[in-house]
Amino acid sequence: MAEPKTITIDNQPYELDQLTEHARAQIINLRVVDGEIAKTEQRLTIFKAARAAYAQALKAELDKATA
């Protein structure tokens, strides 16, 4: 997929080829961080699901012990 030629920040479009090297580097940094945030959020979802399953298994085990 081709990279976009513009980027919109705060509803203001910017031509990428008109930005400074430093500004383009910051865009790359933001994209990397956004990707890492997405991965972390996915992992957190998995951890929450696992925790719920463990809690449910513990409850079932405790229910058996008190029956």
TIPA-588557 format. One record per atom (N, C-alpha, C): residue number from 1; atom name; x, y, z. Coordinates in steps of 0.02 Angstrom, whole numbers, plus 50000, padded with zeros to 5 digits. Each point is the difference from the previous one (the first is absolute). Layout:
BEGIN
{zamar NUM CA {X Y Z}}
...
***
This chain:
BEGIN
{zamar 1 N {50042 49941 50000}}
{zamar 1 CA {49958 50059 50000}}
{zamar 1 C {50044 50062 50000}}
{zamar 2 N {49985 50047 49958}}
{zamar 2 CA {50041 50061 49994}}
{zamar 2 C {49988 50046 50060}}
{zamar 3 N {50052 50034 50019}}
{zamar 3 CA {49994 50050 50054}}
{zamar 3 C {49959 50059 49976}}
{zamar 4 N {49960 50029 50045}}
{zamar 4 CA {49961 50059 49980}}
{zamar 4 C {50048 50059 49988}}
{zamar 5 N {49978 50045 49957}}
{zamar 5 CA {50042 50058 49984}}
{zamar 5 C {49984 50059 50045}}
{zamar 6 N {49945 49994 50037}}
{zamar 6 CA {49983 50052 50049}}
{zamar 6 C {49984 49967 50066}}
{zamar 7 N {50004 50040 50052}}
{zamar 7 CA {49981 49978 50066}}
{zamar 7 C {49957 50056 50030}}
{zamar 8 N {49949 49981 50036}}
{zamar 8 CA {49956 50049 50031}}
{zamar 8 C {50011 49999 50075}}
{zamar 9 N {50017 50058 50027}}
{zamar 9 CA {50011 50008 50072}}
{zamar 9 C {49957 50058 50023}}
{zamar 10 N {49957 49987 50049}}
{zamar 10 CA {49954 50052 50025}}
{zamar 10 C {49960 50031 49943}}
{zamar 11 N {49974 49957 49957}}
{zamar 11 CA {49959 50020 49943}}
{zamar 11 C {50036 50043 49949}}
{zamar 12 N {50066 50000 50002}}
{zamar 12 CA {50040 50039 49953}}
{zamar 12 C {50042 49952 49958}}
{zamar 13 N {49988 49998 49933}}
{zamar 13 CA {50041 49955 49959}}
{zamar 13 C {50070 50029 49987}}
{zamar 14 N {50049 49956 49999}}
{zamar 14 CA {50069 50020 49987}}
{zamar 14 C {50027 49954 49945}}
{zamar 15 N {50035 50029 49952}}
{zamar 15 CA {50034 49962 49948}}
{zamar 15 C {50064 49972 50031}}
{zamar 16 N {50008 49934 49998}}
{zamar 16 CA {50058 49969 50031}}
{zamar 16 C {50066 50025 49970}}
{zamar 17 N {50001 50011 49935}}
{zamar 17 CA {50062 50022 49969}}
{zamar 17 C {50018 50072 50016}}
{zamar 18 N {49953 50036 50032}}
{zamar 18 CA {50013 50068 50020}}
{zamar 18 C {50023 50006 50073}}
{zamar 19 N {49997 49944 50036}}
{zamar 19 CA {50019 50001 50071}}
{zamar 19 C {50076 49993 50007}}
{zamar 20 N {50025 50023 50057}}
{zamar 20 CA {50071 49992 50013}}
{zamar 20 C {50016 49927 50014}}
{zamar 21 N {50063 49984 49995}}
{zamar 21 CA {50023 49932 50015}}
{zamar 21 C {49981 49982 50073}}
{zamar 22 N {50009 50048 50044}}
{zamar 22 CA {49983 49988 50070}}
{zamar 22 C {49925 49987 50009}}
{zamar 23 N {49958 50037 49966}}
{zamar 23 CA {49927 49989 50005}}
{zamar 23 C {49983 49931 49972}}
{zamar 24 N {50029 49980 49945}}
{zamar 24 CA {49987 49933 49972}}
{zamar 24 C {50024 49945 50048}}
{zamar 25 N {50056 50013 50034}}
{zamar 25 CA {50024 49951 50049}}
{zamar 25 C {49951 49993 50058}}
{zamar 26 N {49971 50056 50020}}
{zamar 26 CA {49951 49997 50055}}
{zamar 26 C {49937 49962 49978}}
{zamar 27 N {49981 50007 49938}}
{zamar 27 CA {49942 49962 49974}}
{zamar 27 C {50016 49925 50003}}
{zamar 28 N {50059 49981 49980}}
{zamar 28 CA {50021 49930 50004}}
{zamar 28 C {49997 49977 50073}}
{zamar 29 N {50027 50041 50045}}
{zamar 29 CA {49999 49982 50071}}
{zamar 29 C {49928 49990 50025}}
{zamar 30 N {49956 50045 49981}}
{zamar 30 CA {49930 49993 50020}}
{zamar 30 C {49969 49935 49974}}
{zamar 31 N {50015 49983 49938}}
{zamar 31 CA {49973 49939 49970}}
{zamar 31 C {50026 49938 50037}}
{zamar 32 N {50064 50001 50018}}
{zamar 32 CA {50029 49943 50036}}
{zamar 32 C {49967 49994 50069}}
{zamar 33 N {49993 50056 50035}}
{zamar 33 CA {49970 49999 50066}}
{zamar 33 C {49927 49979 49996}}
{zamar 34 N {49963 50025 49950}}
{zamar 34 CA {49931 49979 49991}}
{zamar 34 C {49995 49925 49989}}
{zamar 35 N {50046 49972 49962}}
{zamar 35 CA {50001 49927 49990}}
{zamar 35 C {50013 49962 50064}}
{zamar 36 N {50046 50026 50040}}
{zamar 36 CA {50016 49967 50064}}
{zamar 36 C {49941 50006 50048}}
{zamar 37 N {49966 50056 50000}}
{zamar 37 CA {49940 50008 50042}}
{zamar 37 C {49947 49949 49979}}
{zamar 38 N {49989 49992 49935}}
{zamar 38 CA {49951 49952 49976}}
{zamar 38 C {50018 49929 50021}}
{zamar 39 N {50064 49982 49995}}
{zamar 39 CA {50022 49933 50021}}
{zamar 39 C {49988 49991 50075}}
{zamar 40 N {50016 50051 50039}}
{zamar 40 CA {49992 49996 50072}}
{zamar 40 C {49926 49994 50019}}
{zamar 41 N {49958 50037 49965}}
{zamar 41 CA {49928 49995 50013}}
{zamar 41 C {49974 49930 49984}}
{zamar 42 N {50025 49970 49946}}
{zamar 42 CA {49981 49932 49982}}
{zamar 42 C {50022 49951 50054}}
{zamar 43 N {50061 50008 50024}}
{zamar 43 CA {50026 49956 50053}}
{zamar 43 C {49960 50009 50063}}
{zamar 44 N {49982 50062 50017}}
{zamar 44 CA {49960 50012 50059}}
{zamar 44 C {49932 49965 49995}}
{zamar 45 N {49970 50001 49941}}
{zamar 45 CA {49936 49966 49990}}
{zamar 45 C {50008 49925 50012}}
{zamar 46 N {50055 49971 49975}}
{zamar 46 CA {50014 49929 50011}}
{zamar 46 C {50009 49986 50074}}
{zamar 47 N {50038 50042 50034}}
{zamar 47 CA {50012 49991 50072}}
{zamar 47 C {49935 50004 50039}}
{zamar 48 N {49957 50047 49982}}
{zamar 48 CA {49936 50007 50035}}
{zamar 48 C {49957 49938 49990}}
{zamar 49 N {50000 49973 49939}}
{zamar 49 CA {49961 49940 49986}}
{zamar 49 C {50028 49941 50040}}
{zamar 50 N {50065 49994 50003}}
{zamar 50 CA {50032 49946 50038}}
{zamar 50 C {49984 50007 50074}}
{zamar 51 N {50002 50061 50025}}
{zamar 51 CA {49985 50011 50071}}
{zamar 51 C {49928 49981 50015}}
{zamar 52 N {49954 50018 49957}}
{zamar 52 CA {49930 49981 50010}}
{zamar 52 C {49992 49924 50000}}
{zamar 53 N {50035 49966 49956}}
{zamar 53 CA {49996 49927 49998}}
{zamar 53 C {50029 49970 50064}}
{zamar 54 N {50056 50026 50024}}
{zamar 54 CA {50029 49975 50062}}
{zamar 54 C {49953 50012 50059}}
{zamar 55 N {49970 50059 50002}}
{zamar 55 CA {49953 50015 50054}}
{zamar 55 C {49940 49954 49999}}
{zamar 56 N {49976 49986 49940}}
{zamar 56 CA {49943 49954 49993}}
{zamar 56 C {50019 49930 50022}}
{zamar 57 N {50060 49978 49981}}
{zamar 57 CA {50024 49934 50021}}
{zamar 57 C {50008 49997 50075}}
{zamar 58 N {50026 50052 50031}}
{zamar 58 CA {50007 50002 50072}}
{zamar 58 C {49932 49998 50034}}
{zamar 59 N {49952 50038 49975}}
{zamar 59 CA {49933 49999 50029}}
{zamar 59 C {49970 49930 49997}}
{zamar 60 N {50007 49968 49942}}
{zamar 60 CA {49974 49932 49993}}
{zamar 60 C {50034 49952 50049}}
{zamar 61 N {50064 50007 50010}}
{zamar 61 CA {50037 49958 50047}}
{zamar 61 C {49977 50013 50071}}
{zamar 62 N {49991 50064 50018}}
{zamar 62 CA {49977 50016 50067}}
{zamar 62 C {49929 49975 50012}}
{zamar 63 N {49957 50005 49949}}
{zamar 63 CA {49932 49975 50005}}
{zamar 63 C {49999 49925 50013}}
{zamar 64 N {50046 49963 49967}}
{zamar 64 CA {50005 49928 50010}}
{zamar 64 C {50022 49984 50072}}
{zamar 65 N {50047 50041 50025}}
{zamar 65 CA {50027 49988 50067}}
{zamar 65 C {49949 50012 50055}}
{zamar 66 N {49953 50045 49987}}
{zamar 66 CA {49949 50015 50052}}
{zamar 66 C {49936 49961 49991}}
{zamar 67 N {49996 49959 49949}}
{zamar 67 CA {49939 49961 49987}}
{zamar 67 C {49999 49936 50039}}
***
